[in-house]
Amino acid sequence: MKIAYLGPQASFTQLAASQIFPNEELVPQSSILDCFNAVKNNEVDKAVVPLENSIEGTVSMTLDYLYDFEVFIETELVMPIAHHLMIHPDNETFEKVISHPQALAQTFHFRYENLKDIPSQDFSSTAASAKLVAENSQEKWAAIANRYSAKLYGLKIIHENIQDFEQNHTKFIVISKTKSALDIPLPRTSEKTSLIITLPEDHAGGLHQVLSVFAWRKMNLSKIESRTLKTGLGNYFFFINVASEWHNVLSQNAIDEIISLGSNVKFLGHYNEYVFEE
Ligand SMILES: O=C(O)C(=O)C[C@]1(C(=O)O)C=C[C@@H](O)C=C1
């Protein structure tokens, strides 16, 4: 089986992918969009992409593509994230910091307090920035990435654990074209259903009506996030997680009722959440 992931080797996504799929062929991609396209074009069977970070929030690109692409979520893995500042071993100083926007955001306060006058630049992933720094010793650049990137690309760590909060976790999801839940030998923490709901038009109580469908069935929502539809200001879709088991009748009735209210429901999957084993 082929599994796409946001690469290159030693990215956080690769660590997540190797734990979920220890025996499959992992195929690095340069962006989250490439991961979705690889699934769409049947170049791979599944893809692993980041969905949410505990400091920075949702990875908005992933949310947008879950809306845009015909894919399902098969599982979720929660992984602790530690960032380190690293430079080429031939250099002593650096004049620019390069990393993935999520990593730059998760280390914003560290950089604000310690690297105030040093510019930063977004790059496609933490591992890609480490590789870039390693391949350009003539440039005085630093990368923010994980320990495996420092080792693989031969960089020197000069500041450890620079994430702004000790508790830093990212959720990764497995996406595919098949509506099935993965069963993997890792600690399982919860079960959930993900839906994307689009309201018919803006009217008083529209969202309340949708939420009450879950409320009176005692279906517990563990997440609701609005995201712009990009059709004009004030137009949103809602990403919703319903906690717990999937009760066939109850859950299908809830979806049918929301549709009868004029809303659009996209079922993304009913799946398990696991935790990364260090
Ligand atoms: O850049 C990487 O290494 C990634 O795998 C991406 C990513 C993300 O987009 O959230 C994954 C985990 C961390 O939160 C930082 C970056």
The ligand as an SDF file (V2000), in Angstrom:
LIG
                    3D

 16 16  0  0  0  0  0  0  0  0999 V2000
    6.4240   20.6440    8.9740 O   0  0  0  0  0  0  0  0  0  0  0  0
    6.2520   19.4710    9.3960 C   0  0  0  0  0  0  0  0  0  0  0  0
    7.1670   18.7610    9.8110 O   0  0  0  0  0  0  0  0  0  0  0  0
    4.8890   18.9300    9.3850 C   0  0  0  0  0  0  0  0  0  0  0  0
    4.7420   17.7240    9.4040 O   0  0  0  0  0  0  0  0  0  0  0  0
    3.7250   19.8910    9.3940 C   0  0  0  0  0  0  0  0  0  0  0  0
    3.2840   20.3520   10.7840 C   0  0  0  0  0  0  0  0  0  0  0  0
    1.8790   21.0740   10.6800 C   0  0  0  0  0  0  0  0  0  0  0  0
    1.4940   21.5120    9.6200 O   0  0  0  0  0  0  0  0  0  0  0  0
    1.2390   21.2230   11.7310 O   0  0  0  0  0  0  0  0  0  0  0  0
    3.1150   19.1980   11.6660 C   0  0  0  0  0  0  0  0  0  0  0  0
    3.3160   19.2720   13.0090 C   0  0  0  0  0  0  0  0  0  0  0  0
    3.7280   20.5220   13.6670 C   0  0  0  0  0  0  0  0  0  0  0  0
    2.5390   21.0970   14.1890 O   0  0  0  0  0  0  0  0  0  0  0  0
    4.3410   21.4830   12.7200 C   0  0  0  0  0  0  0  0  0  0  0  0
    4.2270   21.3330   11.3570 C   0  0  0  0  0  0  0  0  0  0  0  0
  1  2  2  0
  2  3  1  0
  2  4  1  0
  4  5  2  0
  4  6  1  0
  6  7  1  0
  7  8  1  0
  7 11  1  0
  7 16  1  0
  8  9  2  0
  8 10  1  0
 11 12  2  0
 12 13  1  0
 13 14  1  0
 13 15  1  0
 15 16  2  0
M  END
$$$$
